[in-house]
Amino acid sequence: MEQAAHILGAAAAIHRATGRAEVLDLFGRAIARLGLEHYIYALEDRTAGRSVRLSSLDLPPVAGEQGDPFFDYCCNDFRMTPTGAVFVEDYPYLPDAARAFIEGMARFGMSGGVALATRLRGGSGGLRGGFNLCGPLTRAEVEARVFPHVEVLRTLCLVTDMALVPHLALSGGGDLRSTVLTRREAEVLDLMRIGLTRQDCAARLGVSHGTVSTHLKSAYSKLGARNLQEALSVLEGA
């Protein structure tokens, strides 16, 4: 009960969070209580041909025509899918490329865990995706420590997905400039993108230097960015 209460408390905090960095920090702390040290959040907009992957680890890009097997095998319904190398033998239908991808993730400390979809293929908005939650766990450890808490983990993932999508440059999540930033915040970022200083921006927009700084600070917070480079990277969907 204590673990479930903590995870639901984290979901409530994520609902109130204002930036991507804060959301992911709260999420990572919550799942770590169950031995799930790492996560991959993968979201794909097949209509626009774009995808995004956020992870607690510095992972290499998914290569090859097969792509990330998560989209094809874990986004058909909302049921939990045990994942990782410790469960790979449960899925004899997996092609060799998908099996190799899953087994390769073990070297990053993602040997066992669960996948939980938050958006299903064919659903509204044209998006599909969700979370792969893993750790250096054995099959028995996943079954004992994680399975009993799947429903509260599902709630956590759904709340986190809703908090993250507005910060991602995918068509199903809307344009960041209109859904997250105010007009002035977007204008300041666009001007600084082309090399103007804060003082230049103030003169161009007819406001004070302090007002420009306030818009910039607010934009950074909403985008989960620490500086201009990170803010622009988020806007570009990197």
FENZIZI-V502278 format. One record per residue. N is the residue number from 1. RES is the residue in three letters. D_FIRST is the distance of its C-alpha to the first C-alpha in Angstrom with 2 decimals. Layout:
n=N res=RES d_first=D_FIRST
n=N res=RES d_first=D_FIRST
//
This chain:
n=1 res=MET d_first=0.00
n=2 res=GLU d_first=3.80
n=3 res=GLN d_first=5.50
n=4 res=ALA d_first=5.14
n=5 res=ALA d_first=6.09
n=6 res=HIS d_first=8.60
n=7 res=ILE d_first=9.99
n=8 res=LEU d_first=10.57
n=9 res=GLY d_first=12.10
n=10 res=ALA d_first=14.24
n=11 res=ALA d_first=15.36
n=12 res=ALA d_first=16.55
n=13 res=ALA d_first=18.36
n=14 res=ILE d_first=19.95
n=15 res=HIS d_first=21.21
n=16 res=ARG d_first=23.01
n=17 res=ALA d_first=24.32
n=18 res=THR d_first=28.06
n=19 res=GLY d_first=28.94
n=20 res=ARG d_first=28.23
n=21 res=ALA d_first=27.78
n=22 res=GLU d_first=25.12
n=23 res=VAL d_first=23.21
n=24 res=LEU d_first=23.35
n=25 res=ASP d_first=22.47
n=26 res=LEU d_first=19.22
n=27 res=PHE d_first=18.45
n=28 res=GLY d_first=19.37
n=29 res=ARG d_first=17.30
n=30 res=ALA d_first=14.08
n=31 res=ILE d_first=14.77
n=32 res=ALA d_first=16.04
n=33 res=ARG d_first=12.70
n=34 res=LEU d_first=12.61
n=35 res=GLY d_first=16.27
n=36 res=LEU d_first=17.69
n=37 res=GLU d_first=20.39
n=38 res=HIS d_first=22.54
n=39 res=TYR d_first=22.86
n=40 res=ILE d_first=25.85
n=41 res=TYR d_first=26.12
n=42 res=ALA d_first=29.16
n=43 res=LEU d_first=30.86
n=44 res=GLU d_first=34.25
n=45 res=ASP d_first=36.79
n=46 res=ARG d_first=39.17
n=47 res=THR d_first=41.55
n=48 res=ALA d_first=42.20
n=49 res=GLY d_first=41.94
n=50 res=ARG d_first=39.48
n=51 res=SER d_first=36.13
n=52 res=VAL d_first=33.87
n=53 res=ARG d_first=31.51
n=54 res=LEU d_first=29.25
n=55 res=SER d_first=27.73
n=56 res=SER d_first=26.25
n=57 res=LEU d_first=29.20
n=58 res=ASP d_first=32.93
n=59 res=LEU d_first=33.52
n=60 res=PRO d_first=36.96
n=61 res=PRO d_first=37.90
n=62 res=VAL d_first=37.37
n=63 res=ALA d_first=40.88
n=64 res=GLY d_first=42.85
n=65 res=GLU d_first=43.27
n=66 res=GLN d_first=40.09
n=67 res=GLY d_first=37.96
n=68 res=ASP d_first=34.19
n=69 res=PRO d_first=33.11
n=70 res=PHE d_first=29.83
n=71 res=PHE d_first=31.79
n=72 res=ASP d_first=33.53
n=73 res=TYR d_first=30.87
n=74 res=CYS d_first=27.50
n=75 res=CYS d_first=28.56
n=76 res=ASN d_first=29.87
n=77 res=ASP d_first=26.76
n=78 res=PHE d_first=23.12
n=79 res=ARG d_first=21.93
n=80 res=MET d_first=20.15
n=81 res=THR d_first=22.83
n=82 res=PRO d_first=22.18
n=83 res=THR d_first=24.41
n=84 res=GLY d_first=26.27
n=85 res=ALA d_first=28.94
n=86 res=VAL d_first=26.83
n=87 res=PHE d_first=26.68
n=88 res=VAL d_first=30.11
n=89 res=GLU d_first=31.84
n=90 res=ASP d_first=29.82
n=91 res=TYR d_first=31.89
n=92 res=PRO d_first=35.55
n=93 res=TYR d_first=36.77
n=94 res=LEU d_first=35.97
n=95 res=PRO d_first=39.22
n=96 res=ASP d_first=40.12
n=97 res=ALA d_first=39.56
n=98 res=ALA d_first=35.96
n=99 res=ARG d_first=35.29
n=100 res=ALA d_first=36.93
n=101 res=PHE d_first=34.89
n=102 res=ILE d_first=31.54
n=103 res=GLU d_first=32.75
n=104 res=GLY d_first=34.14
n=105 res=MET d_first=30.84
n=106 res=ALA d_first=29.79
n=107 res=ARG d_first=32.18
n=108 res=PHE d_first=30.11
n=109 res=GLY d_first=26.98
n=110 res=MET d_first=25.69
n=111 res=SER d_first=25.97
n=112 res=GLY d_first=22.82
n=113 res=GLY d_first=20.19
n=114 res=VAL d_first=19.86
n=115 res=ALA d_first=21.97
n=116 res=LEU d_first=20.92
n=117 res=ALA d_first=23.84
n=118 res=THR d_first=23.83
n=119 res=ARG d_first=27.51
n=120 res=LEU d_first=29.40
n=121 res=ARG d_first=32.97
n=122 res=GLY d_first=35.31
n=123 res=GLY d_first=32.98
n=124 res=SER d_first=34.03
n=125 res=GLY d_first=35.18
n=126 res=GLY d_first=36.35
n=127 res=LEU d_first=33.32
n=128 res=ARG d_first=31.17
n=129 res=GLY d_first=28.52
n=130 res=GLY d_first=24.95
n=131 res=PHE d_first=22.92
n=132 res=ASN d_first=23.14
n=133 res=LEU d_first=20.25
n=134 res=CYS d_first=21.34
n=135 res=GLY d_first=21.54
n=136 res=PRO d_first=23.63
n=137 res=LEU d_first=21.53
n=138 res=THR d_first=22.92
n=139 res=ARG d_first=22.37
n=140 res=ALA d_first=20.42
n=141 res=GLU d_first=18.12
n=142 res=VAL d_first=17.49
n=143 res=GLU d_first=16.84
n=144 res=ALA d_first=14.38
n=145 res=ARG d_first=12.54
n=146 res=VAL d_first=13.09
n=147 res=PHE d_first=13.73
n=148 res=PRO d_first=10.33
n=149 res=HIS d_first=9.36
n=150 res=VAL d_first=12.84
n=151 res=GLU d_first=12.48
n=152 res=VAL d_first=10.61
n=153 res=LEU d_first=13.12
n=154 res=ARG d_first=15.81
n=155 res=THR d_first=15.17
n=156 res=LEU d_first=15.34
n=157 res=CYS d_first=18.51
n=158 res=LEU d_first=20.14
n=159 res=VAL d_first=19.81
n=160 res=THR d_first=21.09
n=161 res=ASP d_first=23.90
n=162 res=MET d_first=25.04
n=163 res=ALA d_first=25.14
n=164 res=LEU d_first=27.11
n=165 res=VAL d_first=29.68
n=166 res=PRO d_first=31.80
n=167 res=HIS d_first=32.32
n=168 res=LEU d_first=33.69
n=169 res=ALA d_first=37.33
n=170 res=LEU d_first=36.97
n=171 res=SER d_first=38.87
n=172 res=GLY d_first=35.90
n=173 res=GLY d_first=34.24
n=174 res=GLY d_first=37.48
n=175 res=ASP d_first=39.77
n=176 res=LEU d_first=38.13
n=177 res=ARG d_first=41.12
n=178 res=SER d_first=40.75
n=179 res=THR d_first=37.00
n=180 res=VAL d_first=35.87
n=181 res=LEU d_first=38.95
n=182 res=THR d_first=41.46
n=183 res=ARG d_first=45.08
n=184 res=ARG d_first=46.06
n=185 res=GLU d_first=43.20
n=186 res=ALA d_first=44.24
n=187 res=GLU d_first=47.87
n=188 res=VAL d_first=47.29
n=189 res=LEU d_first=45.49
n=190 res=ASP d_first=48.25
n=191 res=LEU d_first=50.94
n=192 res=MET d_first=49.38
n=193 res=ARG d_first=48.95
n=194 res=ILE d_first=52.77
n=195 res=GLY d_first=53.29
n=196 res=LEU d_first=53.78
n=197 res=THR d_first=52.75
n=198 res=ARG d_first=50.87
n=199 res=GLN d_first=54.25
n=200 res=ASP d_first=55.69
n=201 res=CYS d_first=52.84
n=202 res=ALA d_first=53.47
n=203 res=ALA d_first=57.16
n=204 res=ARG d_first=56.59
n=205 res=LEU d_first=54.17
n=206 res=GLY d_first=56.04
n=207 res=VAL d_first=53.17
n=208 res=SER d_first=52.64
n=209 res=HIS d_first=51.33
n=210 res=GLY d_first=48.43
n=211 res=THR d_first=47.52
n=212 res=VAL d_first=47.49
n=213 res=SER d_first=45.17
n=214 res=THR d_first=42.80
n=215 res=HIS d_first=42.78
n=216 res=LEU d_first=42.22
n=217 res=LYS d_first=39.30
n=218 res=SER d_first=37.64
n=219 res=ALA d_first=38.26
n=220 res=TYR d_first=36.78
n=221 res=SER d_first=33.57
n=222 res=LYS d_first=33.24
n=223 res=LEU d_first=33.98
n=224 res=GLY d_first=31.76
n=225 res=ALA d_first=35.01
n=226 res=ARG d_first=36.42
n=227 res=ASN d_first=40.07
n=228 res=LEU d_first=42.57
n=229 res=GLN d_first=42.50
n=230 res=GLU d_first=38.75
n=231 res=ALA d_first=39.05
n=232 res=LEU d_first=41.92
n=233 res=SER d_first=40.11
n=234 res=VAL d_first=37.19
n=235 res=LEU d_first=39.76
n=236 res=GLU d_first=41.52
n=237 res=GLY d_first=38.41
n=238 res=ALA d_first=38.47
//
